[in-house]
Amino acid sequence: MSKSDIFQCTIRAVATVTCVAESTILSRSRREEVSDARHILIHLLRERGFNPREIAERLAKAVVGSSLVKAAMFGADANWGRVLCAIGYSGCDVDISKVDVAFRSAKGAVTVCVDGAGIEFSEEKAKEILLEKEIDILVDLKDGSFDAEAYGCDLTYDYVKINGDYRT
């Protein structure tokens, strides 16, 4: 598998363990080069048990591609509503009343949504988790049998300025 193939796999949505292992390093370095992001966010969206695989991949990509989710990650805001909103944007038929959302990093994990509703959690602990360089957004749909992973990064002030001023 060439580096280009690995990068394309990362962009599409990583759905196999072998691809994840080979693409993680490239994904991290490419995100640093391309996005100038404050944190490198490796969003591991585990649409635990959703069927078919294409739907799980579409949901994972919808969450990591959401500008509102990216902005929340930049602000270290554990905004589970933006994750659910991105799932809604995907166009997939999902029973939101079953969805759980958690955030995880080297500093620990915090569950913020259970069965489609926000729960009490420590904002201080969530912020500590979300200030780390790598963050996992864990989504459990409690349906089906496929997992999917997608990678992305946050939006920083500099990223928006650079790309907003860029002219072709």
Secondary structure, 3 states (H helix, E strand, C coil): CCHHHHHHHHHHCECCHHHHHHHHHHHHHHHHHHHCCCCCCCCCCECCCECCHHHHHHHHHHHHHCHHHHHHHHCCCCCHHHHHHHHHHCCCCCCHHHCEEEEEECCEEEEEEECCEECCCCHHHHHHHHCCCCCEEEEECCCCCECEECCCCCCCHHHHHHHHHCCC
